Amino acid sequence: MALTKVVLLCIQNKKQITITHDQIYKHFSQYGQIEKILIFEKTQIWKVFLETKNKETAQNLIKQCTNNILNQDASLRMQLYPSNLENPTFSDMNSAGKDYFKSKEKRDSLNSTDDEQTSVGSQGEQYPNLNSTKNYPQNIQQSIYQYQQHLQQRLYEQQVLQMRLQTQSLDLQVPDYVNTLASAQWVEQFVQLGKLLQTQYLLQYQLIDGYINYIKQESVNALSEIQNQQRQQQLQQQQQLQTQINTLNQIYHVEQPEKSRVIVAKSFDDSVTTIDMLYNLFSIYGNIDKMVYQKDKSTLLVEYHLQKCADQCMEKLNNVVFQGQTLQITYSILQEITFLDELEELGLVEKTFYEERFIGSEATNRYKPKNSFIAAAPNDTIFLMNLSNELLNIESLQPLIETDIVEYKFYEDPKQKHSCALKFKTVEDAMYFLAKNHGKVMADRKILMTFSKKPM
């Protein structure tokens, strides 16, 4: 049994669907007079106070409407409970509540001199009967009041949606019945009032929009200041680091090593590497005057005829893998090579280890003295030159090839100094083939080899 004429309505609303006062009014006014509606909680369960005409109406609502659904939406299931609240109170400016009793009184006062009948719209809104032609100014006032109510509802809906910053234009079209029934003066007043309310509506958004822009700008300023501080810190750290480096250089006199025509190469597999193989490899980058191979130390000294040849060797062969070892090549502190035997004869040193040596001449030079060249870096393709007619087929070269080749191509020459390109699976295979076979004689021809400048 109802305690008072007020009923507590609970609406299950997990989808957070927007529910208006008029939708609630439309549903419950079928079962009795609804005077006030106050929505006071909007979570997954909306809570609403309904003030009815009397206790009997409240009791009838609880009996008839419990477990009903709202707006024919199964997700909006409703439960009604008796309330001990005598009268829900709220101000006219409180959009959470709506007083339908006052609205009815105003409409009755507007229509007191007319015999007009009013009808309830789909949302519970009151509209004048268009068949009546009495008291046109009062019809206009009633329309303006309805327009105000509509705007209030729109503002409330926007607040529920967290004041989205998307200004929606209001429909300021004058209803047809107003055009037909009212004078131009009343129509103008109606439109002006609508524009005034619209301006008030837009100002709220502008205020919020301005505040949000202010917050954004403050965030940008703060971020910019942080970035400037970080850049200054990085600059200071770089300056401090450079100062430390300069100090260390002054203390330890760190200097770049001077260039020399003599290079020192280390890290060879002395079990398989010979001085001939090393000559074949290192002579690719220039004519060699002297070589010393200290086999037990896996160290090679090469004296090139020109400085640019030593530079080219440093650039192309340093850190290259040869026979499973990574070559380490540096400039020597010597400007030329002196053999240990010569130093021993002068009584300057005592020879304690064996060294293999090579002394170059015009006969051993790969290149003519004035020939300018740039040799290719090690790659998987070897270019063979000075081939005779008998060697213009892959079968004739098979005795030299110990590993599989991927591709080959012969190039015929009118002077019968033919050439051939052999592509190996790896760069290391190609280097081993060149080091072992450059300068070999086949079919009365000395075969010359180098790395191809245009790998296949």
C-alpha positions as CSV (number, residue, x, y, z in Angstrom):
1,M,0.0,0.0,0.0
2,A,1.3,3.5,-0.9
3,L,2.5,5.5,2.1
4,T,2.0,8.9,0.4
5,K,1.0,10.1,-3.0
6,V,4.7,10.0,-4.1
7,V,6.1,6.9,-5.7
8,L,9.7,5.9,-6.1
9,L,10.4,4.7,-9.7
10,C,13.5,2.7,-10.5
11,I,14.4,2.2,-14.2
12,Q,17.1,-0.3,-15.2
13,N,19.2,1.6,-17.8
14,K,22.5,-0.2,-18.3
15,K,22.8,1.3,-21.8
16,Q,22.5,4.8,-20.4
17,I,19.8,5.7,-22.8
18,T,18.5,9.3,-22.4
19,I,15.1,9.4,-20.8
20,T,13.1,12.6,-20.7
21,H,10.4,13.8,-18.2
22,D,7.8,13.8,-21.0
23,Q,8.5,10.2,-21.9
24,I,7.9,9.2,-18.2
25,Y,4.9,11.4,-18.1
26,K,3.4,9.9,-21.2
27,H,3.7,6.4,-19.9
28,F,2.3,6.9,-16.4
29,S,-0.4,9.5,-17.1
30,Q,-2.4,6.7,-18.6
31,Y,-2.9,5.3,-15.1
32,G,-3.6,8.5,-13.3
33,Q,-2.8,12.1,-12.9
34,I,1.0,12.9,-12.6
35,E,1.7,16.3,-11.0
36,K,5.5,16.2,-10.6
37,I,8.5,14.2,-11.9
38,L,11.9,14.5,-10.3
39,I,14.9,12.6,-11.7
40,F,17.5,12.5,-8.9
41,E,19.9,9.7,-9.9
42,K,21.2,8.6,-13.3
43,T,23.4,5.5,-13.0
44,Q,22.7,2.1,-14.4
45,I,19.5,2.4,-12.4
46,W,17.7,5.7,-12.8
47,K,15.8,6.8,-9.7
48,V,12.7,9.1,-10.1
49,F,10.1,10.5,-7.7
50,L,6.6,10.6,-9.2
51,E,4.0,12.8,-7.4
52,T,0.5,11.7,-8.2
53,K,-2.9,13.3,-7.4
54,N,-3.5,11.2,-4.3
55,K,-2.6,8.0,-2.5
56,E,-5.1,6.0,-4.5
57,T,-3.4,7.0,-7.8
58,A,0.0,6.2,-6.3
59,Q,-1.3,2.8,-5.3
60,N,-2.7,2.1,-8.7
61,L,0.6,3.0,-10.4
62,I,2.5,0.5,-8.2
63,K,-0.1,-2.1,-9.0
64,Q,-0.4,-1.5,-12.7
65,C,3.1,-0.5,-13.7
66,T,5.6,-2.6,-11.7
67,N,7.8,-4.6,-14.0
68,N,6.7,-2.7,-17.1
69,I,9.1,-1.5,-19.8
70,L,9.5,2.1,-20.9
71,N,9.2,3.3,-24.5
72,Q,8.7,-0.3,-25.7
73,D,12.4,-0.9,-24.9
74,A,13.1,-4.2,-23.1
75,S,16.3,-2.8,-21.6
76,L,14.3,-0.2,-19.7
77,R,12.6,-2.4,-17.1
78,M,10.8,-0.5,-14.3
79,Q,10.0,-1.1,-10.7
80,L,7.8,1.1,-8.4
81,Y,7.9,1.3,-4.7
82,P,5.9,3.3,-2.0
83,S,7.6,6.4,-0.7
84,N,7.3,8.2,2.6
85,L,8.2,11.5,0.8
86,E,5.2,13.9,1.0
87,N,6.1,16.3,-1.7
88,P,9.3,16.4,-3.9
89,T,10.4,20.1,-4.1
90,F,12.6,21.7,-6.6
91,S,13.1,25.2,-8.1
92,D,11.9,26.2,-11.5
93,M,15.5,26.4,-12.7
94,N,16.3,22.8,-11.6
95,S,16.2,20.8,-14.9
96,A,16.1,17.5,-13.0
97,G,12.5,18.2,-12.0
98,K,9.3,19.1,-13.9
99,D,6.0,20.3,-12.4
100,Y,3.2,19.2,-14.7
101,F,0.6,20.6,-12.3
102,K,1.9,24.2,-12.7
103,S,2.1,23.7,-16.4
104,K,-1.5,22.6,-16.5
105,E,-2.6,25.7,-14.4
106,K,-0.8,28.0,-16.8
107,R,-2.4,26.4,-19.8
108,D,-5.8,26.6,-18.1
109,S,-5.3,30.3,-17.4
110,L,-4.3,30.9,-21.0
111,N,-7.4,29.1,-22.3
112,S,-9.9,30.3,-19.6
113,T,-11.6,32.6,-22.1
114,D,-11.7,30.0,-24.8
115,D,-13.6,26.8,-25.4
116,E,-10.5,25.3,-26.9
117,Q,-9.6,21.7,-26.2
118,T,-6.0,20.7,-25.9
119,S,-4.4,17.4,-26.8
120,V,-1.3,15.6,-25.4
121,G,1.5,15.0,-27.9
122,S,3.6,12.0,-28.2
123,Q,6.1,13.4,-25.6
124,G,3.4,14.6,-23.2
125,E,3.6,18.2,-24.6
126,Q,0.4,20.3,-24.9
127,Y,-0.6,21.7,-28.2
128,P,-3.5,24.0,-29.0
129,N,-6.4,22.8,-31.0
130,L,-5.9,24.2,-34.5
131,N,-9.6,24.2,-35.2
132,S,-10.1,27.1,-32.7
133,T,-9.9,30.6,-34.0
134,K,-10.5,32.5,-30.8
135,N,-8.0,34.7,-28.9
136,Y,-5.0,34.5,-31.3
137,P,-2.6,36.4,-29.0
138,Q,-3.2,33.8,-26.2
139,N,-2.4,31.0,-28.7
140,I,0.9,32.7,-29.5
141,Q,1.8,33.0,-25.8
142,Q,1.0,29.4,-25.3
143,S,3.3,28.5,-28.2
144,I,6.1,30.6,-26.8
145,Y,5.7,28.9,-23.5
146,Q,5.9,25.5,-25.2
147,Y,9.0,26.7,-27.0
148,Q,10.6,27.7,-23.7
149,Q,9.8,24.2,-22.3
150,H,11.4,22.6,-25.4
151,L,14.6,24.7,-25.0
152,Q,14.8,23.8,-21.3
153,Q,14.5,20.1,-22.2
154,R,17.3,20.5,-24.8
155,L,19.6,22.1,-22.3
156,Y,18.9,19.4,-19.8
157,E,19.7,16.7,-22.4
158,Q,23.0,18.3,-23.2
159,Q,24.0,18.5,-19.6
160,V,23.3,14.7,-19.3
161,L,25.6,14.2,-22.3
162,Q,28.4,16.1,-20.5
163,M,27.9,19.3,-22.4
164,R,29.2,18.1,-25.7
165,L,30.8,20.9,-27.7
166,Q,28.7,20.5,-30.7
167,T,26.3,23.3,-31.0
168,Q,23.1,22.2,-32.5
169,S,21.0,24.7,-34.3
170,L,17.5,25.2,-33.0
171,D,14.5,25.0,-35.2
172,L,13.2,28.6,-35.4
173,Q,10.6,27.9,-38.0
174,V,7.3,29.4,-37.1
175,P,4.5,26.8,-37.0
176,D,2.1,26.9,-39.8
177,Y,-0.9,27.5,-37.5
178,V,0.9,30.6,-36.1
179,N,1.3,32.1,-39.6
180,T,-2.3,31.6,-40.3
181,L,-3.7,32.8,-37.0
182,A,-1.4,35.5,-35.8
183,S,-0.4,38.9,-36.9
184,A,3.1,39.7,-38.2
185,Q,3.9,41.5,-34.9
186,W,3.2,38.4,-32.8
187,V,5.2,36.2,-35.2
188,E,8.1,38.6,-34.9
189,Q,8.0,38.5,-31.1
190,F,7.8,34.7,-31.2
191,V,10.9,34.5,-33.4
192,Q,12.8,37.1,-31.4
193,L,12.2,35.2,-28.2
194,G,13.4,32.0,-29.8
195,K,16.6,33.7,-31.0
196,L,17.1,35.1,-27.5
197,L,16.8,31.7,-26.0
198,Q,19.1,30.3,-28.6
199,T,21.7,32.9,-27.8
200,Q,21.5,31.9,-24.2
201,Y,21.9,28.3,-25.1
202,L,25.0,29.0,-27.3
203,L,26.7,31.2,-24.7
204,Q,26.8,28.3,-22.3
205,Y,28.8,26.3,-24.9
206,Q,31.0,29.2,-25.7
207,L,31.9,29.6,-22.0
208,I,32.8,25.9,-21.7
209,D,34.6,26.0,-25.1
210,G,36.6,29.0,-23.9
211,Y,37.5,27.3,-20.7
212,I,38.6,24.1,-22.5
213,N,40.7,26.2,-24.9
214,Y,42.3,27.9,-22.0
215,I,43.2,24.6,-20.4
216,K,44.6,23.3,-23.7
217,Q,46.7,26.4,-24.2
218,E,48.0,26.1,-20.6
219,S,48.9,22.5,-21.3
220,V,50.8,23.5,-24.5
221,N,52.7,26.2,-22.7
222,A,53.6,23.8,-19.9
223,L,54.8,21.2,-22.4
224,S,56.8,23.7,-24.3
225,E,58.5,24.9,-21.1
226,I,59.4,21.3,-20.1
227,Q,60.8,20.6,-23.6
228,N,62.9,23.8,-23.4
229,Q,64.3,22.7,-20.0
230,Q,65.1,19.2,-21.4
231,R,66.9,20.8,-24.4
232,Q,68.9,23.0,-22.1
233,Q,69.9,20.1,-19.9
234,Q,71.0,18.0,-22.9
235,L,73.0,20.9,-24.2
236,Q,74.7,21.3,-20.8
237,Q,75.5,17.6,-20.7
238,Q,77.0,17.7,-24.2
239,Q,79.1,20.7,-23.3
240,Q,80.3,19.0,-20.1
241,L,81.1,15.8,-22.0
242,Q,83.0,17.7,-24.7
243,T,85.0,19.5,-21.9
244,Q,85.9,16.1,-20.4
245,I,87.0,14.7,-23.8
246,N,89.2,17.8,-24.4
247,T,90.7,17.5,-21.0
248,L,91.5,13.8,-21.6
249,N,93.0,14.6,-25.0
250,Q,95.3,17.2,-23.4
251,I,96.4,14.8,-20.6
252,Y,97.0,11.8,-22.8
253,H,97.8,13.6,-26.1
254,V,95.3,11.6,-28.0
255,E,96.1,12.0,-31.7
256,Q,95.2,10.2,-34.9
257,P,97.9,7.9,-36.1
258,E,99.9,9.2,-39.0
259,K,99.5,7.5,-42.3
260,S,102.2,5.3,-43.7
261,R,102.8,3.3,-46.9
262,V,103.3,0.3,-44.6
263,I,100.2,-1.4,-43.2
264,V,100.0,-4.1,-40.5
265,A,97.5,-6.8,-41.0
266,K,96.7,-9.4,-38.3
267,S,94.5,-12.5,-37.6
268,F,95.3,-15.1,-40.2
269,D,94.8,-18.9,-40.1
270,D,98.5,-19.7,-40.3
271,S,97.8,-23.4,-40.8
272,V,96.5,-22.7,-44.4
273,T,97.6,-19.2,-45.2
274,T,100.7,-18.7,-47.3
275,I,102.6,-15.5,-48.3
276,D,101.6,-16.1,-51.9
277,M,97.9,-16.1,-51.0
278,L,98.4,-12.9,-49.1
279,Y,100.2,-11.3,-52.0
280,N,97.4,-12.3,-54.4
281,L,94.9,-10.7,-52.0
282,F,96.7,-7.5,-51.0
283,S,98.2,-6.7,-54.4
284,I,94.7,-6.1,-55.7
285,Y,94.9,-2.6,-54.1
286,G,98.2,-1.6,-55.5
287,N,101.8,-2.5,-56.4
288,I,103.8,-3.9,-53.4
289,D,107.4,-3.1,-52.8
290,K,108.0,-5.4,-49.8
291,M,106.1,-7.9,-47.7
292,V,107.0,-9.7,-44.4
293,Y,104.8,-12.5,-43.1
294,Q,105.6,-13.4,-39.5
295,K,103.6,-16.7,-39.6
296,D,104.0,-17.7,-36.0
297,K,102.5,-14.3,-35.0
298,S,99.8,-14.3,-37.7
299,T,101.1,-10.8,-38.7
300,L,101.7,-9.4,-42.1
301,L,103.6,-6.1,-43.0
302,V,102.9,-4.7,-46.5
303,E,104.8,-1.8,-47.9
304,Y,102.9,-0.3,-50.9
305,H,104.6,1.7,-53.6
306,L,102.2,4.6,-53.1
307,Q,100.3,6.0,-50.1
308,K,97.0,5.9,-51.9
309,C,97.4,2.2,-52.3
310,A,97.8,1.7,-48.6
311,D,94.8,3.9,-48.0
312,Q,92.7,1.9,-50.4
313,C,93.8,-1.4,-48.7
314,M,92.8,0.1,-45.3
315,E,89.4,1.1,-46.6
316,K,88.5,-2.2,-48.5
317,L,90.1,-5.0,-46.4
318,N,89.9,-3.9,-42.8
319,N,87.4,-6.0,-40.8
320,V,86.8,-8.4,-43.7
321,V,86.5,-12.1,-42.8
322,F,89.1,-14.2,-44.6
323,Q,89.3,-18.0,-43.9
324,G,87.2,-17.6,-40.8
325,Q,89.3,-14.8,-39.3
326,T,88.4,-11.1,-39.2
327,L,91.3,-9.1,-40.6
328,Q,92.6,-6.2,-38.4
329,I,94.5,-3.6,-40.5
330,T,96.2,-0.5,-39.2
331,Y,98.9,1.9,-40.4
332,S,102.4,1.0,-39.2
333,I,104.7,3.4,-37.3
334,L,107.3,2.4,-39.9
335,Q,107.6,4.3,-43.1
336,E,109.4,1.4,-44.8
337,I,110.1,-2.2,-44.1
338,T,113.6,-3.3,-43.0
339,F,114.1,-7.1,-42.9
340,L,115.3,-8.7,-39.7
341,D,118.3,-10.2,-41.5
342,E,119.6,-6.7,-42.3
343,L,119.1,-5.5,-38.8
344,E,120.8,-8.6,-37.4
345,E,123.8,-8.1,-39.7
346,L,124.1,-4.5,-38.3
347,G,124.0,-6.0,-34.8
348,L,120.8,-4.1,-33.9
349,V,118.6,-7.1,-33.2
350,E,118.8,-10.8,-32.6
351,K,116.6,-12.8,-34.9
352,T,114.4,-15.0,-32.7
353,F,111.6,-16.0,-35.2
354,Y,111.2,-16.9,-38.8
355,E,109.7,-14.5,-41.3
356,E,108.7,-15.0,-44.9
357,R,109.4,-12.1,-47.2
358,F,108.6,-10.8,-50.6
359,I,110.4,-8.1,-52.6
360,G,108.5,-6.5,-55.5
361,S,109.7,-5.5,-58.9
362,E,108.3,-4.4,-62.2
363,A,107.8,-8.0,-63.2
364,T,105.6,-8.7,-60.1
365,N,103.6,-5.4,-60.3
366,R,99.9,-5.8,-61.1
367,Y,99.6,-2.3,-62.5
368,K,101.6,0.0,-64.7
369,P,103.3,2.8,-62.7
370,K,101.2,5.6,-64.1
371,N,98.0,3.6,-64.2
372,S,95.2,5.2,-62.1
373,F,92.7,2.6,-60.7
374,I,90.2,2.0,-58.0
375,A,89.8,-1.7,-57.0
376,A,86.6,-3.1,-55.8
377,A,86.0,-4.2,-52.3
378,P,85.7,-8.0,-51.6
379,N,82.4,-9.4,-53.0
380,D,81.0,-12.7,-54.2
381,T,82.0,-12.3,-57.8
382,I,85.6,-12.9,-59.2
383,F,86.6,-11.5,-62.6
384,L,89.1,-13.7,-64.5
385,M,91.2,-12.1,-67.3
386,N,93.6,-13.2,-70.0
387,L,91.8,-16.4,-70.9
388,S,92.7,-18.3,-74.1
389,N,90.2,-19.8,-76.5
390,E,90.7,-23.2,-74.8
391,L,89.4,-21.7,-71.5
392,L,86.1,-20.3,-72.9
393,N,84.1,-23.0,-71.2
394,I,83.3,-23.7,-67.6
395,E,84.6,-27.3,-67.8
396,S,88.2,-26.1,-68.5
397,L,88.1,-24.0,-65.3
398,Q,86.8,-26.8,-63.0
399,P,90.4,-27.8,-61.8
400,L,90.5,-24.3,-60.1
401,I,87.1,-24.4,-58.6
402,E,86.8,-26.2,-55.2
403,T,83.4,-24.8,-54.1
404,D,80.1,-24.5,-55.8
405,I,79.5,-21.5,-58.0
406,V,76.1,-19.9,-58.4
407,E,76.5,-18.3,-61.8
408,Y,79.1,-17.6,-64.5
409,K,79.4,-15.6,-67.7
410,F,82.1,-15.5,-70.4
411,Y,83.2,-12.4,-72.4
412,E,85.0,-12.9,-75.7
413,D,87.7,-10.5,-76.9
414,P,88.8,-10.0,-80.5
415,K,92.4,-10.1,-79.3
416,Q,91.8,-13.5,-77.8
417,K,92.2,-12.2,-74.2
418,H,88.9,-13.4,-73.0
419,S,87.4,-12.9,-69.6
420,C,84.9,-14.6,-67.3
421,A,82.9,-13.7,-64.2
422,L,82.3,-16.4,-61.6
423,K,79.8,-15.8,-58.8
424,F,80.2,-17.8,-55.6
425,K,77.8,-18.5,-52.8
426,T,79.7,-16.4,-50.2
427,V,82.3,-13.6,-50.3
428,E,84.6,-15.7,-48.2
429,D,84.5,-18.5,-50.9
430,A,85.3,-15.9,-53.6
431,M,88.2,-14.5,-51.6
432,Y,89.7,-17.9,-51.0
433,F,89.4,-18.8,-54.8
434,L,91.2,-15.5,-55.7
435,A,94.0,-15.8,-53.1
436,K,94.8,-19.4,-54.1
437,N,94.5,-19.1,-57.9
438,H,95.5,-15.6,-59.1
439,G,98.6,-15.8,-61.4
440,K,98.2,-19.5,-62.1
441,V,99.1,-20.7,-65.7
442,M,96.5,-22.6,-67.7
443,A,96.7,-23.3,-71.4
444,D,99.9,-21.3,-71.6
445,R,98.2,-18.2,-70.1
446,K,98.8,-16.5,-66.8
447,I,95.3,-16.0,-65.4
448,L,94.7,-12.7,-63.6
449,M,92.0,-12.3,-61.1
450,T,90.3,-9.4,-59.2
451,F,87.0,-8.6,-57.5
452,S,84.3,-7.7,-60.0
453,K,83.2,-4.0,-59.9
454,K,79.8,-5.2,-61.1
455,P,78.7,-8.2,-59.1
456,M,76.3,-10.5,-60.9
